[in-house]
Amino acid sequence: MEHGGGPHWALALEQSALAQALRESLFLYPLANVLHVLAVATLLGSIAVFDLRVLGLGRGVAVDALARLALPIAASALCVAVPTGIAMFVAEAPAYVRNPVFLTKIGLIAVAAVNIAVFHSGPLREIKHFAKEPPRLARAGAAASLGLWLAAVAAGRLIAYY
C-alpha cells in the first residue's frame, strides 16, 4: 500500500531512528557512502579479474589459484557493500523505491547473485580442469557475471540523476 511518498514500509524505514541518525549525523551517511563505493570498487575489481581470466585473459595464471585469492576478496567486499547500501537506502527509502534506476540496480544484483549460485554449484566445481580452456558454460557464466556487475555499478552511479 502506498501513502503519499511511498509504501508504508518504506516510510516507516525512513522514519526510523537509524534513518534519522544517518540524515542528522555529519559523518554517518558520508561514511556509509564512502565505504559502499570502496566496497563496490573492490567487489567489481576482484570479480572482473576472475571473470576475465575465465574468459581467457592471463592464461599464465592458474584459475584455481586466482579463485582462492579473488573470490574471498569479492565475498568480503560484498559483506561491506550490502550493509552500507542498506544504510543509505534506509535514509531515503521512499525515494529509492520510486527510482526506476535503483530498482534496475537491485534487479541486476539479484540476477548476478543467481549467476554466482549457478556458477558455484556447477562449473566452479571443475576449476582444477580449467588449466587449458575453461568449459563453455564457465565462460558464459563469467561473461554474464562481468556484464551484470558492470551494469549494476553503472545503474548505481546513475541513481542520483533520476
Disulfide bonds with the S-S distance in Angstrom:
none
